[in-house]
């Protein structure tokens, strides 16, 4: 009888050790399928808006600009102190022989070191007239010169490799606006054949993202084919709802292809949908992007310093409006010195109830989902 009790006790110990080891293996295994086998109580808790500090959530929703004439340590301090989500390089440091690439590497390394959460470090490197980096290493092929998918993929792949070596992991490209008029300010920056915008853009997005650079197509819902520049004024899309659906067809087609993780808005007014608020701060226009077009990735604003927005609202006001409307990230590219006061304004809007914690956490969750892929 005693021997039987000892045997049962030994078997029980072996069983406990085995199940404990199995649970530990499943918990630390990199395979997500194994984690599904764990009891619910042993699954890592998903973050909630109560479990992540509000300052962290709000900071991650901001992208600030860095210019070559700025002190890089100042940008690093802003990243650290405000827990910012992204930095966009607005101009490159130069020396006698061209772009100082070692300096850019130093910038990006120091900014990442200052960040508690890995940064999205981005740039406007479209090729052609909008290229922050020049020189033989950086392919300059402009979108009007890209007419087939193989070329689109190859240009984006080569560009992505060059950006990655500098610590840049996102590019605000390709441009999805449609323009056939040489008088339009967008004309030098777009694909020539409106029917090919979506397939060429998709090929470029795959070229970037196959080489570890997030592509950020722009600018939804598309600028009008005029010389109205949203840096200086507020362009209007004067068209019927039916015409607007045609105007945005390339976005619909692109989103169906499934590779878009981030998308930039345009500061344009769409009176057929919203006669009062430009797309960037319009809950109606951004809801159309989510619902009719079916986009569920990160929406980032164009620079809030552009006069289409800044002539109407302060940075604090436009940032809160954009987030309330459904944007997930707001950009302060031209005037990053306003980041501290604008971040604080968004925090205060949440604390006052003007901006819901759920909306902020939704935006934060989308940003973190993109960052998990970095």
C-alpha positions in Angstrom: 0.0 0.0 0.0 2.9 2.4 0.9 4.7 1.5 -2.4 1.5 2.3 -4.3 1.2 5.7 -2.6 4.9 6.5 -3.4 4.4 5.5 -7.0 1.3 7.7 -7.4 3.2 10.6 -5.8 6.1 10.2 -8.2 3.7 10.0 -11.2 2.0 13.2 -9.9 5.4 15.0 -9.7 6.3 13.9 -13.2 2.9 15.1 -14.6 3.3 18.5 -12.9 6.8 18.9 -14.2 5.8 17.9 -17.7 2.7 20.2 -17.9 4.7 23.1 -16.4 7.5 22.7 -19.0 5.0 22.4 -21.8 3.2 25.6 -20.7 6.5 27.4 -20.4 7.5 26.3 -23.9 4.2 27.4 -25.4 4.4 30.7 -23.7 7.9 31.6 -24.9 7.6 30.0 -28.3 7.8 32.5 -31.2 5.1 30.6 -33.0 1.7 32.3 -32.5 -0.1 29.1 -33.2 1.4 27.5 -30.1 0.1 30.4 -28.0 -3.5 29.6 -29.1 -3.2 26.3 -27.3 -2.6 27.9 -23.9 -5.6 28.3 -21.5 -7.0 31.8 -21.7 -5.8 32.7 -18.2 -2.2 32.1 -19.3 -2.4 34.3 -22.5 -0.5 37.6 -22.3 -3.1 40.3 -21.6 -3.9 42.6 -24.5 -3.2 46.3 -23.8 -6.2 48.5 -23.1 -6.5 52.2 -23.0 -6.3 52.0 -19.2 -3.1 49.9 -19.2 -1.0 52.3 -21.4 -0.3 55.8 -20.0 -2.2 58.5 -21.9 1.1 60.5 -22.5 2.5 57.4 -24.2 -0.5 56.9 -26.4 -0.7 60.6 -27.5 3.0 61.0 -28.1 3.0 58.0 -30.5 0.4 59.8 -32.6 2.8 62.6 -33.6 5.4 62.9 -36.4 7.7 65.9 -36.3 10.1 67.3 -38.9 13.9 67.5 -38.7 15.8 70.0 -40.9 19.5 69.9 -41.7 20.0 73.2 -39.9 18.5 71.9 -36.7 20.5 70.4 -33.8 19.8 66.7 -33.9 20.0 66.3 -30.2 17.1 68.7 -29.9 15.0 66.3 -32.0 16.2 63.4 -29.9 15.2 65.3 -26.7 11.7 65.9 -28.2 11.4 62.2 -29.1 12.4 61.2 -25.5 10.4 63.7 -23.6 7.2 63.6 -25.6 7.4 59.8 -26.5 6.9 60.8 -30.1 6.1 58.1 -32.7 7.9 59.4 -35.8 10.4 61.8 -37.2 10.4 63.0 -40.8 13.7 64.1 -42.4 12.8 67.3 -44.3 16.3 68.2 -45.6 19.6 66.4 -45.8 22.9 67.5 -44.4 25.4 68.3 -47.2 29.1 68.4 -47.5 31.5 69.1 -50.4 30.7 65.9 -52.3 27.0 65.7 -51.7 24.7 64.3 -49.1 26.4 63.6 -45.8 25.1 60.0 -45.3 27.2 59.3 -42.2 25.5 62.3 -40.5 22.1 60.9 -41.4 23.0 57.5 -39.9 24.2 59.3 -36.7 20.9 61.2 -36.6 18.7 58.1 -37.0 20.8 56.0 -34.6 20.6 58.7 -31.9 16.9 59.2 -32.4 16.2 55.5 -32.1 18.3 55.3 -29.0 16.2 58.1 -27.5 12.9 56.4 -28.2 11.3 54.0 -25.8 9.3 52.6 -28.7 11.0 52.2 -32.1 10.5 55.2 -34.3 9.0 55.5 -37.7 11.8 57.5 -39.4 10.5 58.8 -42.7 11.3 61.0 -45.6 9.7 62.4 -48.8 11.7 60.6 -51.5 9.3 60.4 -54.4 12.0 60.8 -57.1 12.0 63.8 -59.4 11.1 67.2 -58.0 10.4 65.9 -54.5 13.6 64.2 -53.5 15.3 65.1 -50.2 18.3 62.9 -51.0 20.3 63.5 -54.2 23.3 61.7 -55.7 24.1 58.6 -57.6 23.2 56.3 -54.7 19.6 57.6 -54.6 17.7 56.7 -57.7 15.9 59.8 -59.0 13.4 58.3 -61.4 10.2 60.3 -61.1 6.7 58.9 -61.2 5.8 60.3 -64.6 8.7 58.2 -66.0 7.3 55.0 -64.5 4.9 53.3 -66.9 5.0 49.5 -66.1 4.8 47.5 -62.9 8.3 45.9 -63.3 9.9 49.3 -63.4 7.8 50.5 -60.5 8.8 47.6 -58.3 12.5 47.9 -59.3 12.7 51.6 -58.6 11.0 51.3 -55.2 13.2 48.3 -54.3 16.4 50.1 -55.1 15.3 53.3 -53.3 14.2 51.3 -50.3 17.7 49.6 -49.9 19.4 53.1 -50.1 17.0 54.4 -47.4 17.4 51.4 -45.1 21.1 51.8 -45.0 20.5 55.3 -43.5 18.1 54.1 -40.8 15.1 55.4 -42.7 12.2 52.9 -42.5 9.3 54.8 -44.2 8.8 56.8 -47.3 5.9 59.2 -48.2 5.4 57.7 -51.6 4.0 56.9 -54.1 1.7 59.8 -55.1 -1.8 58.7 -56.0 -3.2 62.0 -57.1 -4.4 62.2 -60.7 -3.3 65.0 -62.9 -3.3 65.4 -66.7 -2.9 69.2 -66.9 0.6 70.5 -67.1 -0.6 73.6 -65.3 -1.4 71.6 -62.1 1.1 71.8 -59.3 0.9 68.0 -58.9 1.6 67.2 -62.6 5.4 66.6 -62.2 4.8 64.2 -59.4 2.1 61.7 -60.7 1.8 58.7 -62.9 0.9 59.8 -66.4 -1.9 57.2 -67.1 -4.8 57.6 -64.6 -5.9 54.0 -65.3 -2.5 52.7 -64.2 -2.3 54.6 -60.9 -3.4 51.7 -58.6 -1.3 48.9 -60.2 1.8 51.0 -60.5 1.4 52.3 -56.9 0.8 48.7 -55.7 4.0 47.6 -57.4 6.0 50.4 -55.7 4.5 49.7 -52.3 5.5 46.0 -52.6 9.0 47.1 -53.7 9.4 49.3 -50.7 7.9 46.9 -48.2 9.7 43.8 -49.5 12.9 45.8 -48.6 11.8 46.8 -45.1 10.6 50.4 -45.8 6.9 51.3 -45.1 5.3 52.9 -48.1 2.9 55.8 -47.4 0.9 56.6 -50.5 -0.7 60.1 -50.7 -2.8 62.3 -50.8 -6.4 61.1 -50.0 -8.8 62.0 -51.6 -6.6 63.5 -54.2 -5.9 67.1 -55.1 -7.9 68.8 -57.9 -6.2 69.0 -61.3 -5.4 72.7 -60.8 -2.6 75.0 -59.7 -4.2 75.4 -56.3 -1.4 74.4 -53.9 -2.5 73.3 -50.4 0.8 74.7 -49.0 -0.6 78.1 -49.8 -4.4 77.8 -50.1 -7.3 75.4 -49.6 -8.1 73.6 -52.9 -11.7 72.6 -53.6 -12.9 69.5 -55.2 -16.0 71.0 -56.9 -17.8 67.9 -58.1 -20.9 65.8 -57.5 -20.8 62.8 -55.2 -20.8 60.5 -58.3 -17.8 62.4 -59.7 -16.1 62.2 -56.4 -16.4 58.4 -56.4 -14.7 58.3 -59.8 -12.1 60.8 -58.5 -11.1 58.5 -55.7 -11.3 55.2 -57.7 -7.5 54.7 -57.6 -7.6 54.6 -53.8 -10.4 52.1 -53.8 -8.5 49.9 -56.2 -5.3 50.2 -54.3 -6.8 49.3 -50.9 -8.4 46.2 -52.4 -4.9 45.0 -53.2 -4.2 44.8 -49.5 -0.6 46.1 -49.1 -1.2 49.6 -47.7 -0.3 50.1 -44.1 -0.2 53.9 -43.9 -2.0 56.5 -46.0 -1.6 60.3 -46.0 -4.5 62.8 -46.3 -4.8 65.9 -48.5 -5.8 69.3 -47.2 -8.6 69.7 -49.7 -12.3 70.6 -49.3 -14.9 68.2 -50.7 -18.2 70.2 -50.5 -20.2 67.3 -51.8 -19.4 65.4 -48.6 -18.4 68.1 -46.2 -18.7 71.8 -47.0 -17.1 73.0 -43.8 -14.0 70.9 -43.0 -11.1 69.9 -45.3 -10.5 66.1 -45.7 -7.7 66.0 -43.1 -10.1 67.2 -40.3 -13.4 65.9 -41.8 -15.1 63.0 -40.0 -17.3 62.6 -43.1 -14.4 62.3 -45.6 -12.3 60.0 -43.4 -15.4 57.9 -42.6 -15.8 57.5 -46.4 -12.2 56.3 -46.6 -12.8 53.7 -43.8 -16.3 52.5 -44.8 -16.8 52.9 -48.6 -13.2 52.4 -49.6 -12.5 49.9 -46.8 -9.2 51.2 -45.5 -8.2 50.1 -42.0 -4.6 51.1 -41.7 -2.9 54.2 -40.3 -4.2 57.5 -41.6 -1.6 60.3 -41.2 -2.2 63.9 -41.9 -0.1 66.0 -44.3 1.8 68.8 -42.5 -0.6 70.8 -40.3 1.7 73.8 -40.9 0.4 74.1 -44.5 -1.7 77.1 -45.0 -4.8 75.2 -46.1 -5.0 74.2 -42.4 -2.9 76.7 -40.5 -4.8 79.7 -41.9 -7.9 78.3 -40.2 -6.8 76.6 -37.0 -4.0 76.6 -34.5 -1.8 73.5 -34.3 -3.6 72.5 -31.1 -7.0 72.9 -32.7 -6.2 71.1 -36.0 -4.5 68.2 -34.2 -7.5 67.6 -32.0 -9.9 68.0 -35.0 -7.9 65.5 -37.1 -7.8 62.9 -34.4 -11.5 63.4 -33.6 -12.2 63.0 -37.4 -10.4 59.6 -37.5 -6.8 60.4 -38.4 -4.3 58.2 -36.4 -1.2 60.4 -36.7 -0.7 64.1 -37.0 2.3 65.7 -38.6 4.2 68.9 -37.5 6.9 68.9 -40.2 7.7 72.5 -40.8 7.5 73.7 -37.2 8.4 70.9 -34.8 9.0 73.4 -32.0 5.2 73.4 -31.6 5.2 69.7 -30.7 5.2 70.1 -27.0 2.3 72.5 -26.8 0.3 70.5 -29.3 0.9 67.2 -27.6 -0.2 68.8 -24.4 -3.3 70.2 -26.0 -4.4 66.7 -27.2 -3.8 65.3 -23.7 -6.0 68.1 -22.3 -8.7 67.4 -24.9 -8.8 63.8 -23.7 -8.9 64.7 -20.1 -11.7 67.2 -20.7 -13.8 64.7 -22.7 -13.5 66.6 -26.0 -11.5 63.7 -27.5 -12.4 60.2 -26.3 -9.8 57.9 -24.8 -11.2 55.1 -27.0 -10.5 57.1 -30.2 -6.9 57.8 -29.0 -6.3 54.2 -28.1 -7.7 53.1 -31.5 -5.2 55.4 -33.2 -2.4 54.3 -30.9 -3.2 50.6 -31.6 -3.0 51.1 -35.4 0.3 52.9 -35.0 1.7 50.1 -32.9 0.5 47.5 -35.3 2.6 49.1 -38.1 5.6 49.4 -35.7 5.4 45.7 -34.9 6.3 45.1 -38.6 9.5 47.2 -38.3 
